[in-house]
């Protein structure tokens, strides 16, 4: 779990599995970006990231939160399976406004990430 906090500043590349027809500026079923924050939100490890743009309806999304699908996935694996969360209106997602399931503002993706050093 401590590794969660050692990823800020690293780049990530994600392969999106759901929805199957996901499109972003990086290409079909691909999302890339940089981890900007990490910590526990509601007792669960959560990463926050700036990402290349993708559309949710008419809004461009540039930030996501990520949580492991399975607790053990934030270990020493090369590829981590995660649930991605974003605010449908394009607002920046942060620990202050996440989770917001009850308001209907949050939507999600499912995929896996690989972390890379900057440079």
C-alpha positions, 0 to 999 in steps of 0.5 A: 500500500505504501507504494501508492504514495511513491507514484506522484509525478510518474507518467501512466499509459492505460489500456481501456477495456470498458467501454470497448469503443473508448476514444481519446486524444492518444488513440482508441482504447488508450489513455495517457497522463501524469499522476498528480496526487495519491492518498487514501480517500474513504480508506481506499488507495486513490490516485489522481491524474491529469490525462490526455483529453477524451469526451464525455458527452459534449465535455472534454475530460482532462483529469481522472481518479483511479482505484485498484479493482482489487486490493492486491493490485497496487503491489509490485505488478507491471500492469495494474487493473483500475477503475477510472473515475471522472466528473461528467461536466469536465470539472477537475476531480480531486480528494475534495469532490470524490467520490460523488456517486450520490450526486450523479456527477461521476462516471467511470471507465475500466482498464489497466495502467503501466507506470513510467518514469518521466523523461 
